[in-house]
Amino acid sequence: MDEIYPTELQKLIEKTKNRDARAFQAIFELLSDRLFRYALSRSKSRDDALDIVQETFIELWKALDGFTYSSEGEFYGFVFIILKRRIYSYYKKTTLSVELEEHHITESFEVEVEDYRYLEKNMKKLPKNYQELLRLRYWSALTYSEIADFMNIREGTAKVWHHRAIRLLRGNLSALL
């Protein structure tokens, strides 16, 4: 059944289309943490992630005129597509370089399991779609329904992929412990 009454998000989007800066500020507050966590998981530094998110909101401001609201999940998918484009642009601009300084060399080869980088390194061993799903679920706190809209899959598929990704990640981590 179609919604009879517009949702709060839908109202904010319509106001933003009419260039209401306060409405856009509310959308910013709703999304900024999720977008930042996701961008941080995909970039090299906090500053880069902040730049990516800023560029995402600038592009969102421009792109909302062409967006037609049908559901919250579709809106989140729309925003995350913009974010992914910004991340792609970020990677195109940056060159890979490795700095080798003395503080990078340690005497011990022990792995600190609690280290976030250790988890990220093991996530990169998973298939790309599983990596994407885990980032959307845990870094951006999206629901399975929102993830499904974003990834253009069914909600059931998102749940199955999540289960498989966690199982594979557990296997990778337990093999090293």
N, C-alpha and C positions, 0 to 999 in steps of 0.2 A: 504494500500500500504506500503510495506517495505521501510525503510529509505535507500536512496541511499548513502547519505553522513553520515559518523559517527558524532555523537554529540560530543560536547566538553567533556562531562562527559565520554562518551565511550572512547575517546582518552586518558583521564586521567587514566581510569581503565587499558587500554592496556599498557600504559607506566609504571603504578605501577606493573603490572604483570612482567614486565621486570626489576623490582627493581629500578625504578626511584623515588628517595626520594622526589624530588620536585613535582612530580605529586601526590604522596601520601599526601604531605603537602597541596596541593590544595584541595584534597578530604577532608582532615581534616578540613580545613577552611570552606568548603562548609557545612559540617555536624555537626561540634562540638557544635555549639549553640543549634541546634535542639535536639541533643542527650543529652546534658547537661540538658536542661529544662525538658525533659522527665524523665531522671534519677533522677533529683531533686524531681520531683513530686512523685516518687516511693521510695525514700530513706529517711533516717532520718536526713541527714545533707549534707551540701555543699561538705564537704570533701569526704563523701561516694559517692556522685554523681560524683565527679571528678575522683575518683578511678574506678568507674564503667565505665565511658566513656573511661578512659585510657585503661582499660582492653579490652573494645570493639574494640578500634582501633588496639591494638596488635593482637587480634583475626582476625580482618578484614584483616590486612596485610598478615596473614598466609592463610586466606580463599579465597582471591581473585583469586588465581591460579585455583581454582575449579569453579569459577563463570563465566558464559557465559552471556554477556550483551544482553538483548533484548529490554529493555525500562528503562527509568529513574525510573518509579514507581516500577518496579521489583527490581531494584538495591536498592532503599530505603527500600523496604520490606525485602530484604536480610540483609541489615545493621540493621534494627530494630529487626529482629529475633535474630541476634547476641547480640544486646543490651538487649533484653528480657532474653536471656540465662544468661547474666552477672548479671542481676538483680535477677534472680532466684537463682543463686549461692550466691549472696550477702545475700538473705534472708535465705538460708540454713546455712550460716556461722554465722549469727547474732542470738542472743537469745533475746527474748522479756524480757525487764526489765523496771520497772517503778520507777523512782526516785521521792520520795516525799520530797520536801524541802519546807521551809516556803514560798519562793517566788512563788511557784505553787498554794498556797492557797490564794484566794482573798476574800475580804469581800463582793464584789458585784457579783451577778450572771447574770449581764447584758451581752448580747451577742453583740460583736462588729461585725457588719455585714461586714465591710470593711476588716476584718481579713482574710487572705488567708487560715488559718487553718480551719476557719468556713466553707468556701466553700469546702475544701478538705473533711471535716467530712461529709458534706451533699452529696458530690459526692459518697462516699462509700456506701450510701444507694441505689444507682442505681444498676441495673444489671451489671455484670462484663463487658459485651461487650459494654455497653454504657459508662462506666468509661474509658475503653480502648480507645474508639473512641474520647471522649472529650480530653483525654490527648494527643493523636496523633494530634488532630486538633488544640488545643490551646497551649499546652506546646511545641509541636514540629513543629507547623505551617505546617503540611502536608495538601495537597489538598485532596479532596474527592477521586480522582482517586488513589493517593498514599496510602491513608488509605485502600481503597478497595483492592489494591494489597497486602498490608501488612496483612490485616485481612482475606484475601481469600474470599471476598464477592464481589458483584457487586457494582458499583459506586452508583446506585440508592438506593441500600440497605443502603449504608453508609449515604446517605442524609436523608433517612427516620429515621434511628436510631438516627442521630444527632438531628433531629427535635423532636423526642420522648424524647430523653435524656434531651434536653433543657426544654421541657414542664414539665417533671417530676421534674427537678431541680428547676424550677421556682415555682412549686407547693409546694415543700418541703420548700423553702425559704420563700415564702409568707405566709405559714401557721404559721411561727414562728415570723413574723414581726407584 
